[in-house]
């Protein structure tokens, strides 16, 4: 029975520095995902907003440079 005690990592919980590291890793991961979503979602969002505007332009009119 005594041999089972003290094995493995701490049973009382993670130290505050490892919690801080975990928070930093999660924050970096989520910001990277948000950056990719913003990068690929911005132009389609503008097209959708333009299609729902009052004069109701055609898609060709939205995408043409003139």
Backbone torsions as a table, in degrees:
resi	resn	phi	psi	omega
1	UNK	NA	-42.6	-178.3
2	UNK	-67.3	-23.9	-178.8
3	UNK	-72.0	-19.8	179.3
4	UNK	-79.0	-23.4	-179.1
5	UNK	-74.4	140.4	174.7
6	UNK	84.3	1.2	178.5
7	UNK	-87.6	149.5	178.1
8	UNK	80.0	-168.0	-179.5
9	UNK	-79.8	171.8	-176.5
10	UNK	-55.3	133.0	-177.5
11	UNK	-88.8	-13.0	-178.1
12	UNK	-81.3	-13.1	179.7
13	UNK	130.1	171.1	-177.9
14	UNK	-78.2	152.3	177.4
15	UNK	-72.6	165.6	-176.2
16	UNK	-66.6	-30.5	179.5
17	UNK	-70.0	-36.5	178.2
18	UNK	-72.0	-32.3	174.9
19	UNK	-65.6	-39.3	178.1
20	UNK	-66.1	-41.0	177.4
21	UNK	-64.0	-41.0	178.1
22	UNK	-63.5	-40.9	178.1
23	UNK	-64.5	-41.3	178.8
24	UNK	-64.9	-43.0	179.3
25	UNK	-63.8	-43.3	-179.5
26	UNK	-65.3	-40.7	179.0
27	UNK	-63.6	-45.9	178.7
28	UNK	-61.9	-42.6	179.5
29	UNK	-62.0	-46.3	-177.2
30	UNK	-68.5	-36.4	178.4
31	UNK	-68.6	-36.1	176.3
32	UNK	-64.5	-42.3	178.1
33	UNK	-65.6	-39.8	178.5
34	UNK	-65.9	-35.7	178.5
35	UNK	-64.6	-43.5	179.1
36	UNK	-66.1	-42.9	179.8
37	UNK	-63.8	-39.5	177.8
38	UNK	-67.7	-40.3	-178.6
39	UNK	-61.6	-46.5	-177.2
40	UNK	-88.2	-12.8	-176.5
41	UNK	-102.3	-10.1	-174.2
42	UNK	-69.5	-50.9	-178.1
43	UNK	-63.8	-46.8	175.4
44	UNK	-59.1	-34.1	177.0
45	UNK	-64.3	-42.7	178.5
46	UNK	-63.3	-40.0	179.1
47	UNK	-65.2	-42.1	179.5
48	UNK	-65.1	-42.9	178.8
49	UNK	-64.1	-40.0	178.3
50	UNK	-66.2	-36.5	179.6
51	UNK	-70.0	-26.0	-179.0
52	UNK	-95.8	9.2	179.0
53	UNK	-76.0	172.7	-171.8
54	UNK	-64.7	-47.3	-177.9
55	UNK	-72.1	-7.8	178.7
56	UNK	53.2	68.4	178.8
57	UNK	-73.0	158.3	173.9
58	UNK	-77.8	160.6	-178.8
59	UNK	-60.1	-38.2	178.3
60	UNK	-61.3	-39.1	178.5
61	UNK	-66.5	-33.6	177.5
62	UNK	-70.5	-37.2	-175.0
63	UNK	-88.0	-15.5	-179.3
64	UNK	-76.3	143.7	-177.2
65	UNK	-74.2	-13.9	-177.2
66	UNK	-94.8	NA	NA
